[in-house]
Amino acid sequence: MSAAVLVFSILAPLENAVRWVLERFHYDVGVTWAWAIVGTTIVVRILLVPLTVRQIHSMQSLQRHAPEMKEIQRKYKGDRQKMNEEMMKFYKENHINPAASCLPLLAQAPVFISLYLVLKNFSKHVPPGSDLSWLYFVPNITAKVDSHWSGYVLLAVYALSQIFSTYFMSQAMDKTQRRLMMVLPLVFITVIAHFKVGLLIYWVTTNLWTVGQGLVTRRLVPRTAPAASTSTKKSSRTPPSNDGSGGNGAKTVEAPPAPPPKPRPASTQPRRVKRNRGGGRRR
């Protein structure tokens, strides 16, 4: 048995589940097959919310400890094995799971393959005369993307949505990795152009969900500040510690108290004037 046949046989129950959800949206809710794909995508993303929360927490931890990890990479730059050991030790001590940021994407891969299989055999399960259009300009969701001008419009929407979703999902990466992740969708356009339109609808919907999720996360979840580096110098405004060391290990000498104000000379004091009983003045 080949590897492809083995994978398809393993995904057969998931393929049946995806088809069942699509049929429920189409027959029970009464929407078209294209909107049934949109609804199925939303259901999948709702089920992945726990993994998404873990992904957000992992990205925040990576961002908070970024200076310390860069310091480890700089310290063991010449010894890659030692650097990997120290990084794994650092992840374990700070309860960081770098793979958590990839969990939602990995969990969606089987769903994407199952939807591909469903659309591939769609004509065998859809009654003749079914409405396969979408948004009044997509004539057939089972056709290939490059078979109609509407497919190129969807490609443009996919590219923009993928760039924005990658922007929100790569906050913890450095600039080089972020640029690479934002350019990759443009590279894969030539491959995606040979997919079914229904698959492109799935990816556009999940990308738009990711963009909305990123906007909500930015409003509700406070951004975590990077951890302070141990080599940060104290500024002149830093208050001294209780042990009088001033934060740098050296004892500080307290300034003597200011002397009390000197009394004014007698000559400068105003003279008192007394009044006589007769109403005159006496100095």
Order of alpha helices (4+ residues) and beta strands (2+ residues): alpha-alpha-alpha-alpha-alpha-alpha-alpha-alpha-alpha-alpha-alpha-alpha-beta-beta
